[in-house]
Amino acid sequence: MRITNAVASRSRRKRMLRAAKGFRLKRSKLYRYASDAVDHGQQYAYRDRKTKKRTFRYLWQIRINAAARSAGITYSRLIEGLKAAKIELDRKVLADIAAQDASAFGEIVKAAQAALKTKASSKA
Protein backbone atom coordinates (compact mmCIF):
# COMPACT_ATOMS: atom_id res chain seq x y z
CA MET A 1 0.00 0.00 0.00
CA ARG A 2 1.32 3.42 -0.99
CA ILE A 3 1.08 6.13 1.68
CA THR A 4 1.13 9.68 0.29
CA ASN A 5 0.64 11.84 3.40
CA ALA A 6 -1.95 13.72 1.37
CA VAL A 7 -3.39 15.82 4.21
CA ALA A 8 -0.05 17.31 5.18
CA SER A 9 1.00 17.84 1.55
CA ARG A 10 -2.26 19.56 0.69
CA SER A 11 -2.11 21.81 3.74
CA ARG A 12 1.50 22.73 2.96
CA ARG A 13 0.53 23.67 -0.61
CA LYS A 14 -2.53 25.60 0.56
CA ARG A 15 -0.39 27.55 3.02
CA MET A 16 2.00 28.48 0.21
CA LEU A 17 -0.84 29.56 -2.09
CA ARG A 18 -2.35 31.66 0.70
CA ALA A 19 1.03 33.35 1.17
CA ALA A 20 1.10 34.09 -2.58
CA LYS A 21 -2.27 35.84 -2.45
CA GLY A 22 -2.03 39.15 -4.25
CA PHE A 23 0.63 38.00 -6.71
CA ARG A 24 -0.32 38.10 -10.38
CA LEU A 25 -1.12 35.31 -12.85
CA LYS A 26 0.55 31.91 -12.28
CA ARG A 27 2.39 33.13 -9.21
CA SER A 28 -0.82 33.14 -7.19
CA LYS A 29 -2.55 30.10 -8.70
CA LEU A 30 0.04 27.38 -9.31
CA TYR A 31 2.05 25.91 -6.46
CA ARG A 32 5.32 25.59 -8.33
CA TYR A 33 5.43 29.25 -9.31
CA ALA A 34 3.89 30.47 -6.06
CA SER A 35 6.57 28.66 -4.06
CA ASP A 36 9.36 30.39 -5.97
CA ALA A 37 7.66 33.77 -5.68
CA VAL A 38 7.03 33.49 -1.94
CA ASP A 39 10.59 32.30 -1.24
CA HIS A 40 11.97 35.22 -3.25
CA GLY A 41 9.66 37.63 -1.46
CA GLN A 42 10.76 36.36 1.95
CA GLN A 43 14.40 36.90 1.00
CA TYR A 44 13.62 40.50 0.08
CA ALA A 45 11.65 40.98 3.31
CA TYR A 46 14.54 39.69 5.45
CA ARG A 47 17.07 41.86 3.65
CA ASP A 48 14.90 44.96 3.74
CA ARG A 49 14.14 44.70 7.45
CA LYS A 50 17.86 45.33 7.95
CA THR A 51 17.94 48.06 5.27
CA LYS A 52 15.00 49.84 6.90
CA LYS A 53 16.91 50.26 10.16
CA ARG A 54 19.92 51.60 8.27
CA THR A 55 17.80 54.04 6.23
CA PHE A 56 15.96 55.42 9.25
CA ARG A 57 19.18 55.98 11.20
CA TYR A 58 20.53 57.91 8.19
CA LEU A 59 17.35 60.02 8.05
CA TRP A 60 17.55 60.80 11.78
CA GLN A 61 21.18 61.89 11.40
CA ILE A 62 20.23 64.26 8.57
CA ARG A 63 17.43 65.80 10.63
CA ILE A 64 19.62 66.21 13.71
CA ASN A 65 22.41 67.74 11.64
CA ALA A 66 20.05 70.26 10.04
CA ALA A 67 18.67 71.33 13.41
CA ALA A 68 22.12 71.39 15.01
CA ARG A 69 23.61 73.56 12.26
CA SER A 70 20.76 76.05 12.64
CA ALA A 71 21.67 76.14 16.36
CA GLY A 72 25.32 76.80 15.49
CA ILE A 73 26.97 73.40 16.02
CA THR A 74 27.76 70.45 13.76
CA TYR A 75 26.27 66.99 14.15
CA SER A 76 29.51 65.33 15.22
CA ARG A 77 30.29 67.99 17.82
CA LEU A 78 26.72 67.75 19.14
CA ILE A 79 27.00 63.98 19.58
CA GLU A 80 30.42 64.40 21.21
CA GLY A 81 28.96 67.01 23.59
CA LEU A 82 25.99 64.81 24.46
CA LYS A 83 28.33 61.95 25.36
CA ALA A 84 30.47 64.31 27.46
CA ALA A 85 27.33 65.62 29.21
CA LYS A 86 26.14 62.03 29.76
CA ILE A 87 22.84 62.76 27.98
CA GLU A 88 21.66 59.41 26.65
CA LEU A 89 19.14 60.22 23.95
CA ASP A 90 19.11 57.97 20.92
CA ARG A 91 19.02 59.46 17.45
CA LYS A 92 15.35 58.62 16.90
CA VAL A 93 14.24 60.62 19.94
CA LEU A 94 16.73 63.40 19.24
CA ALA A 95 15.46 63.77 15.65
CA ASP A 96 11.87 63.86 16.90
CA ILE A 97 12.71 66.59 19.44
CA ALA A 98 14.57 68.53 16.75
CA ALA A 99 11.55 68.39 14.43
CA GLN A 100 8.80 68.99 17.02
CA ASP A 101 10.23 71.15 19.80
CA ALA A 102 12.94 73.65 18.82
CA SER A 103 13.24 75.20 22.28
CA ALA A 104 13.89 71.83 23.95
CA PHE A 105 16.44 71.00 21.25
CA GLY A 106 18.10 74.35 21.91
CA GLU A 107 18.46 73.44 25.60
CA ILE A 108 20.01 70.10 24.64
CA VAL A 109 22.47 71.93 22.35
CA LYS A 110 23.39 74.34 25.18
CA ALA A 111 24.05 71.41 27.52
CA ALA A 112 26.22 69.73 24.87
CA GLN A 113 28.20 72.93 24.25
CA ALA A 114 28.76 73.44 27.97
CA ALA A 115 30.02 69.87 28.29
CA LEU A 116 32.39 70.43 25.36
CA LYS A 117 33.80 73.55 27.04
CA THR A 118 34.42 71.72 30.33
CA LYS A 119 35.97 68.83 28.39
CA ALA A 120 38.33 71.21 26.56
CA SER A 121 39.30 73.07 29.76
CA SER A 122 39.99 69.83 31.65
CA LYS A 123 42.30 68.63 28.83
CA ALA A 124 44.34 71.87 28.84
N, C-alpha and C positions, 0 to 999 in steps of 0.2 A: 504494500500500500504506500502510495506517495503522499507525503505530508508537505503542504505548501505554506503553512503559517499565513493563510490568506487574510485573517483579521488584522494581524499586525502590519502586514504589507500594505493593505488597503488604507489603514489609518495613517501609516507613514506617508503614503502618496497624497492622501487627502490633506494632511498637515502642510505638505510642501505646496500644494495647489492653493490652499488658503493663504499661505505666505506670499504667493505670487499674484494675489488679487490686486488688480489695478495695473498690472503689466499689460502690454498690448499684444494682440494676435496669439500666436502659438505659445508665447511665453507665459500666458495665464491659463491656457487650456490643456496643454500636453505636458505630462510629467517630465519627460526627458529635457525639454527646453526650459520648463519652469525651474527645475532643479539647478540647471546651470545659471539661470538668471538670479535666483535667490542667493546662491552661493557667492556670485559676483557682487551682488548688492550688499551682502553681509561683510565682505572684505572692504568695500568702500565705507560702510558704516563704521567699522572698527578703526580704519585709518583716519576717518574724518572726525571721530570723537577726539582723537589726539590733536588734530589740526585745529579744531574749534578752540581748544584751550590756548594754543599758541597764538591764534589770531586775536582772541579777546585780550590776552595779555599785551599784545602789540598795540591794540586800540587804546587800552587804558594808559599805556605809556605815552602815547601821542596826546591824549587828553590832559594828562598831568603836566606834560612838558609845555603845552600851550598855556595852561593856567599859570604855571610856575614862571614862564618867561614874561607874562603880563604882570606878574608880581615882582619881577626884577631878579630872578634866580634861574639857573638852568636845572634841568631834570636831575642830572647826576649829582649836582651839589645839593639839591633838595633831599634826595635819597640819602646822601652821606650825612646831612644835617639831622635827618629824622633818626638815623641809626645812632648818631652821637647823642641825641636828646632822649634816646630810648623810647621813642614813639613807635609803637608797633601797629601801624595801619597797613593792610595789604593794598595792592595797587587797585583792586576793584573798588574798595571803599573810598580810597583817596580820589580816584577818578570821579566817583559819584559825588563826593563832597565838592570837588572842583567844579563840576557841572551845575550842581544844585544850589550850593551855599558859598558864595564868594567870600563873605566875611569870615566864615569859619575856616576856609582854606587860607585866607590871609593870616589868621592867627597861627595856623600850623606852620606857615612859611616863616613867620616871625620867630617861632620857637626853634625851627631848624637853623635859622641864621644865627640866633643867639648861641646855640650849641656849637655851631661852626667857629664862632669867635672865641668861645672858651677853649675849644679844641686847639685852635691856632695859638692862643696865648699860653696854654699849658705845654705845647711843644717847644716854644721859644725860650 
